[in-house]
Amino acid sequence: MDCLAGDIIVSMAVYRLRLDSQSYRKVTPLDSAGASLVFAGRSIDDPVAPIRCRFQHRERPRADFMSFKPGTVVASAKMIDDHFAIWEGCEFVALDIEGQAYYAVNVVHVVNALDRERSCPASAPLLTAEMTAYVFRPKRLWPPQIFKLPETSANEILAASSPDSDPMDDLVAVCGQAGLTGLKFQRLWVDDPATK
């Protein structure tokens, strides 16, 4: 199935985002507010005081994306501000990590884009675990975006990417072009009309 962007047929790939927490520092809260982090629909403009945090594993280098809580990503305020369109459909909590501005990001954009008939769940018939083979409906993923699937929203964040999209609005392209660190992209699926 091809993805249509206007009159142009485009190729698209979907990646699972993995935090590279073995190579880079992690973040830990300094008080109970961070330990019981609640997003509650917070936008980037909420005037809530940042949660104070510190780095763990100081022998490791800092990354542009870091681990904080399961299901969340920590990104620098500069990365969020410079590429805000990427983060549509997310909630934010401001973090002060040793005097530096970061955000804890929770992806709440859920897209029903999985082709269930052609995908293989890790344990049938339940679709709550990570899938073993993915097939997507690409029209539901245009323009490229970060998202979660209803079937796996508790344990994975996904990113759709296309060479035909604006590279400034595509997380995979931005990280590759800018050499941003801390995220690994595991390709799960590709739909390339040129090969059909």
Residue pairs with C-beta under 8 A, 6 or more apart in sequence:
1 137
1 138
1 139
1 191
2 9
2 10
2 138
2 191
2 193
2 196
3 9
3 10
3 11
3 12
3 138
3 139
3 141
3 142
3 162
3 191
4 10
4 139
4 142
5 142
5 143
5 162
5 164
5 165
8 164
9 193
10 142
10 162
10 163
10 164
10 165
10 193
11 162
11 163
11 164
11 190
11 191
11 192
11 193
11 194
12 136
12 138
12 141
12 142
12 144
12 160
12 161
12 162
12 190
12 191
13 160
13 161
13 162
13 172
13 187
13 189
13 190
13 191
14 134
14 136
14 141
14 158
14 159
14 160
14 161
14 187
14 188
14 189
14 190
15 158
15 159
15 161
15 172
15 185
15 186
15 187
15 188
16 156
16 157
16 158
16 185
16 186
16 188
17 73
17 146
17 156
17 157
17 158
17 159
17 171
17 183
17 184
17 185
18 183
18 184
18 185
18 186
19 65
19 66
19 67
19 73
19 182
19 183
19 184
20 63
20 181
20 182
20 183
20 184
21 66
21 67
23 60
23 61
23 63
24 57
24 60
24 61
24 62
24 63
24 66
24 181
24 182
25 55
25 56
25 57
25 58
25 60
25 61
25 62
25 63
25 66
26 55
26 56
26 57
26 66
26 67
26 68
27 53
27 54
27 55
27 56
27 66
27 67
27 68
27 74
27 95
27 97
27 102
28 34
28 53
28 54
28 55
28 56
28 68
29 35
29 37
29 51
29 52
29 53
30 52
30 53
30 54
31 51
31 52
33 51
34 51
34 52
34 53
34 95
37 51
37 68
37 69
37 72
37 93
37 104
39 91
39 92
39 93
39 104
39 106
39 108
40 91
41 91
42 48
42 91
42 92
42 93
43 91
43 92
44 80
44 84
44 87
44 92
44 103
46 92
46 94
48 93
48 94
49 94
50 94
50 95
50 96
50 101
51 93
51 94
51 95
51 96
51 104
52 95
52 96
53 68
53 95
53 96
53 97
53 98
53 102
54 97
54 98
55 62
55 97
55 98
61 181
63 181
63 182
64 75
64 76
64 79
64 175
64 180
64 181
64 182
64 183
65 73
65 74
65 75
65 79
65 180
65 181
65 182
65 183
66 73
66 74
66 102
66 182
67 74
68 74
68 95
68 104
69 104
70 155
71 106
71 154
71 155
71 157
72 104
72 105
72 106
73 104
73 105
73 107
73 157
73 183
74 95
74 97
74 102
74 103
74 104
74 105
75 102
75 103
75 105
76 100
76 101
76 102
76 103
77 94
77 101
77 102
77 103
78 101
79 180
80 87
80 92
80 103
80 105
83 168
83 169
83 171
83 174
85 168
85 169
86 145
86 146
86 169
86 170
86 171
86 174
87 105
87 146
88 109
88 145
89 107
89 108
89 109
89 145
89 146
89 147
90 105
90 106
90 107
90 108
90 109
90 146
91 105
91 106
91 108
92 103
92 104
92 105
92 106
93 103
93 104
93 106
94 101
94 102
94 103
95 101
95 102
95 103
95 104
96 102
107 146
107 147
107 148
107 157
108 148
109 145
109 146
109 147
109 148
110 147
110 148
110 149
110 150
110 153
111 140
111 141
111 145
111 147
111 148
111 149
112 140
112 149
112 150
113 136
113 137
113 138
113 140
113 141
113 147
113 149
114 131
114 134
114 135
114 136
114 137
114 149
114 150
114 151
115 135
115 136
115 137
116 127
116 151
118 135
119 131
119 133
119 134
119 135
120 131
120 132
120 133
121 127
121 129
121 131
121 132
121 151
122 129
122 130
122 131
122 132
123 129
127 151
127 152
128 151
128 152
128 154
129 152
129 155
130 152
130 155
130 156
131 151
131 152
131 188
134 188
134 189
135 189
136 160
136 189
136 191
138 160
138 191
141 147
141 160
142 160
142 162
143 162
143 165
143 166
143 169
144 159
144 160
144 161
144 162
144 165
144 169
144 170
144 171
144 172
145 159
145 160
146 157
146 158
146 159
146 160
146 171
147 157
147 158
147 159
147 160
148 156
148 157
148 158
149 156
149 158
158 188
159 171
159 172
159 185
161 170
161 171
161 172
161 173
162 170
163 173
165 173
167 173
167 174
167 177
168 174
172 185
174 180
175 183
175 185
